[in-house]
Amino acid sequence: MKKVVFRLWPWLALTGALLLLAPLASSSPDGLESSLGLLGLSPTTGPALAPMAEYQVPGVAGQGLSTVLAGLIGAVLVLAVFTLGGLWRRRREG
C-alpha cells in the first residue's frame, strides 16, 4: 500500500496545483475555437448537452469556484475511469 501512495502523491499534488491555478486561465479562445472561427463554424454547433459547459458548474455563483469545482469533478471522473479500467484488466489477466 505504501508503494501505491508514493506513486500517487505527485499526481495528486499536480492536480491540486492545476486546480488552484484554474481560475487564472485565459478566457481567450483556444486553438480549436480559433480554428472553428476562421472556418466560419461556431463551437456551439457541437453536442447539444454539455454537463459543464465552459468549465462552469450549474448553480455555483462564483466563476472561480465554479471552474475549480468543474476541474475537480473532471479529475475525479478520469481517476475513477482509469481505476476501474485497471481493476477490470487485472481481473481479466488473473
N, C-alpha and C positions, 0 to 999 in steps of 0.2 A: 504493500500500500504506500509505503514511504517513497518508493521509486516513481509511482504514478503521480503523486503530489509534487515531487520535484520536477517532473517533466511538464506539469500543468501550470505551475505558478508563473512562468514567463508569459504564457498566453493570456492568463488572467490579468497580469499587470499591463500588457499591451492593450487588451480590451478596455480596461479601466482608463488608461491614458487617452485612448481614442474617444471614449465616451465623454471624458471631461473636455476634450477639445472640439467635440462635435458642434456646439453652439457657435464656435468661431469660424466655421466653414463658410466659404464664399457662397453668396446667393446668386452669383452669375451662373449662366447655363453651362453645363459641362460639354465635353466634346460631342457627345451623341446628340444632345439637344441643339447645339450649334449646327451640326451637320443636317439635322432634320429641317432647321430653319432655312438653311441655304437651298435645300431641295424644295422648299415651299410646303413642307409637311408639318403638321402640328404634333408635338409629343403627346397631346391629349387624345389622339386617334388610336391609341393603344387599347389595352384591356379596359373594359368599362368599369370593372370593380377593382379598386386598389385598397387594401385594408389600411395602409398607412401612406397615403399619397403625400409626396413632398416631405417624407420623413416626419409627419405630424401625427400624433395620437389623438383621435377624436375625443373631445371632452376635456382635454388638458388645456388650461388657459395660457400658460407661459410658453412662448415659442421655444426658448432654450431648453426648458424642462421637457417639453414635448419631443424635441429632437433627441435628447439623451434617452428618454424612455423608449422611443422608436428604435434607437440603436441597441439598447439593452435587450429589448424583445427580440430583435433580429438575431443578436448574438446568441441568445438562449435557444432560439429555434434552430440555428445552424449547429450548435453544440449537441442538441438533442438528436438531430438527424444523423450526425456523424457517430454519436454514441450508439444509437440504435443500429446503424449500419455495421459498426464494428462488432456489436454483440451478435447480430444476425450472421455475419461472416464467420465468427468463431464457432457459433453453433453448427453451421454447415460443415466446417472443416473438422470439428472434433466431436 
